């Protein structure tokens, strides 16, 4: 099927990091970290509390950098907590800020990630974050091992640690929104370019509601089956953006990214897969770090024992990369803008 990329003015609409209320017409923010830019935006909002929480998050982030692994979960979690509160207060999301919305406990006697239980509660900061993102707020428990399995930014480390489980993510290129020529019918599509993934086995792993576009058999284009309306002409611009934003929020449930100098997008496979959790990177990262902060605070010898187990490297990778990933995602949600580390290739 012939299609045309959607544009706002002369600028092609890019697939956005922000899940809720992305600014599709804004330029990418090229900056080494998001702290100063977000602070500037919060000052413009005139709201003191979100600014305070964001500044607190930054203090805890900076403190984390110099701490050893057995102590860093404490400051990392409080960075996440304050960053999440900055977003929620700014957006007017009602939450019980005295409750964290998550708790954890060990199960069994063996020191293993699968024996660390993480429970999502129906109230508190995490529950409010789930509500903001459109996720379930029902009480449910996961193992720390399964949460790590569902995080794309440590998925390679996970697979090298637990090689028996199948790949949960596969890379995609050029994710975008397009419309049918001479029509208002629009949809999401992306291309699989990795030669190892250009096969029907990959197509069979697509989440429900996605399919291969067989209009060009030489390319492996995947698309969402559901369509939305994109009318031509400036008179329809606001309604166009509103429909696109809602469609985008639904689409981002299946597509996640890894923070870095390039846009690295990944499809999360669908179907029946042991350990698959239908939640965002944001809420899972928050919950996992809370559990590790509990262990660091109340039972640091247990955390030290985790670093003596075969999953030592995986745990270390999570602690090293999660703060950057989480804060990049929260920054996108607060501002509605995309952030990229300046590199050799300029991205508009």
N, C-alpha and C positions, 0 to 999 in steps of 0.2 A: 504494500500500500504506500503510495507516495505521500510524504508528509512535509510540513514546513515548520521550522522552529518558531516557537512563540517569542514575541518581542514586546518590549515596552519602549516605545519610540524606536530608535535605531539599535537599541541594545538587546541582544538575545538574552532571554531569561535563563539564568543558571540554576541548577539544582542547589538548594540551600541547606546549610547546616541547622539553622533555627527550625524547630519543629512547629512552634506556635508563633503566629504573626511575623513571619520573615518579611524584610523589606526587599522585595524582588528588584526594585529599581535602584538600589543603593550600590555604590562601588565597594569592592572588597577592601577591607582594612588590612593593609600590609604593615605589620608591626611585630616586634620580637616577642612581646607578650601583651595581653589585653588589659592589664591593670589600669594604666593611666587613661586609656581611651574610655573605658567603661566608667571610671571615676568622673571624667569630664562630662559624660552623658548623664550620669546621675545628678551631678551638680546642676545641670540644665533643667532637670525635672523639678527641682525645687523641693524635693522630698528628703528630709534629713535621715530618717531611719534606714532606708535602703543604702544610702551612702555610707552610713556608719557600719552596717553589716559588711559591705563590700571592703571597706578599709580594714575591718577586723579579719576578714578572710585573707587579705593580702599579708597581714602580719603573721598569721599562722602559716601561710604558704612559705614565707621567707624563713620562718623558724624551722620548718621541716627540712629545708635544704641541708642544713648542717648537722642534722641528728642521725645517729646510727639506726639501723633497720629495726631494732627491738624497741625503739622509742618513737620513731617517726609516725606510726599510725595514729597516735594521740593528736598531734598537731595537724596532720593531714585531715583527719575527720572534722576537727573544729573549723578548719578552712572550708570544708565542704558544707558544713552546717550553716556557717555564716553566709557563704555565697548563695546557698539555696534560699535563706531567709531574705537576702537582698532582692532576689528575683520575686519571691512570693509577696513580700510587702509592697514592692513596686507595682505588681500586677493586681494588688488588692485581693489576693487569695487568703481566705480566712483559715487560720490554723492555730492549733494549741502549741504555742512556741515553747511551752514548758516540757513538752514531750518530744522525743526524738522520732517516734513513729517506727522504731525498729529495735529489736533486741536479739540476743544470741545466747547459745548455750552449747557446751560440748555433749556429745552422745558417745557412749562406749568408752573404752579405756585406751584404745590405740590412737596415737597422735597422727591424724590424717585429716586432710581437707574435707573429705566426705563426712567426717564426724563432727564438723563444726556447723551447727544449725543457725540459720539466720531467719528471723521471723518478721514479716511485714505486719504492722498493726493498722487498724482502721482509723486511727487518729494520730496527730502529731505532724512534724515537719515532713517526714518522708511521705506520709499519706497525702498531705497537701500537694507535694511535688507530683505524686502519681495522678492526683486529680487534675492538676494543671496540664499534664501531658496526655490526659485521656486514658490513663491506665486504671486497672482495677484497684480499688481500695479495700477489698476484702482481706481478712486475715489469712495469711498463707506462709508456709515455711519452705526454705530451700537450703541445700547444702552449700557451703562455701565453694566446694569443688564445682558444682553445677553453675554457680554464678560466674566463676572464672571461665568456664566453658563458653559462656554467652557474651564474653567481652572481646570484641574484634581486635583491640589494640594489644592484647596478650595472647591471641588465639594461636599464633605460631609457637610461642613458648609452651602453651598448654598442650598442643599436639605433640611436641617433642618430649613432653613429660608423661603424657598419657596417650600413647600412640594407638591404642585400640579403638578409640572413638572416631567416628567419621568427621570430616571437615564440616563445620557449621556455616562458614562464610566463603564466598567466592568473589573475586574482584570483578568490577565492572568499569567501563570507560564511557565518557560522554553521557552521563545521566541528564535528561532534559525533558522539557515539555514541548509537545509538538501538536499540530492540528492537521487534519486532512485538507488537502488542496481544495479550494472553493467550497469550504464547509466550516461550520462552527464547532465541529466535533473535535475535541482535543483529549490528549492522554499523555501518560508518562512512558518513556522508553529509555533504554540504555543498550550498550553493546558489550558482548563478551569477546575479549581479544586474546586472552590467554589460550594458546593452542591446546593445552591440557584440558581445558574446560569446554571447548567448542564441540560438544557432542550431545546426544539425546539424553544421556544419563544426567547431565547437568540440568537440562530442561525439565526432566522428571522431578528434580529436587526443588523447583520453583515454588514459592509460597502460593497458597490458594488465591486465585484471582489474577495470576500472571501467566503469560504464554509467550511462545516464540512468534515473532512477526516473520512469516514465511514469504513476504513479498520480495525479498532479495535473498535467495538461497546461498549466495556467496558470503553473506554476513550473518552473524549470530546476534540478531537484535531481539531483545526481550522487551515486552511491554505489559502494561497493566490493562486488563480487559475492560474495567470500568472507565467510562468517559465522563468528561465535563464540558460545559458550554463556554466557548471563548468567541465572543462576537467581535466583529471588526468595527472600528470607528471609535473615536474618543468619547462619544456619548456613553459607551458601555464600559469604560475603563474601570470604574469603581466596582461595579458588579462582577466584571471579569476577575479582578484581583481577589475579591471575596470568595468567588467559586474556586479559584486556583489555590488560595490559602487553605481552604477546607480539604480540598483534594490532596494537597501537599502533606498536610498533617496526617492523613490516613496512609499515604504512600510511605512516609518516613518510618512507619512502624516496621517495615521490612528492609529498610536500607540504612546502613550505618557507616560511619567514617572513622578514620584514624587521624588524629591531630598530627600535623607536620607541615613542611614547607610546600607540599603539593596536595591537591585534592585527591584523596584516596578513599574511594567509595566501595562498599561491599554489600552484596545481597546476603541476607540471612535466610538460610534454606527453610523450607516448610515441611509439611508431612509429619508423620509420627517418628520422632527422634528422641531417644532417651536423653534426658537432661536439657532439652530445649525449653527456654523460658520466654514467654511472649512479653518482654518488657524492654525498655530503653536502656542504653548504656548508662545514662544519667542515674536512674533509680537503682540499678544493680551495683554501680560503682559506689554510690553513697552507702548502700546497705552492707556491702562487703567491707568497706573501710570502717564502718561502725563496729562490726564484729571484731576486726583486728584491733581496734582501739580499746575495746572491752578487755581483750586478752592482755594487751600491753599494760593496761591500768591495773587489773585485778589479779592477773596470773602471768607476769612476765616470764617466769621459768618455762611456762607452756609455749609461749611464743618463741623462745630460744630453741626449744625442742623441735618446733616446726622448721626452723632453719637448719636443723640437722637431718631432716628427712629428704628423700629424693625430690620433693617438690620445692626445695630451697630456691632454685633459680626462678621458677614460676612466681613464687611469692615475692622474690626480690624485684622481678620485672613489674609486677603489679604496683608495688610501693613506689618504684621509681617513676613510672609513667602515668599512673592514675591522676595525680594532682594536675598535671598539664592537660590531660584529656578532659577531666571534669570541669576545670575552670574555663577552658576554651568553649565547651558546650554551654555552660551557664552564661558566659559573656555573649554568646550568640543569641540566647533567649532573652537576656536583658535588653540588648540593643536592637535585635532584629537584623543584625548585620553579620556577614561572614568575616572571619579572621584568618589570615595566613602569615606564616613567617616569611619575611622577605628572602627571595632566592634569586637564582640566575635568570629565571623566566618571569616576566611581569604578568600578572593576572589582573584583568580589569574588573 
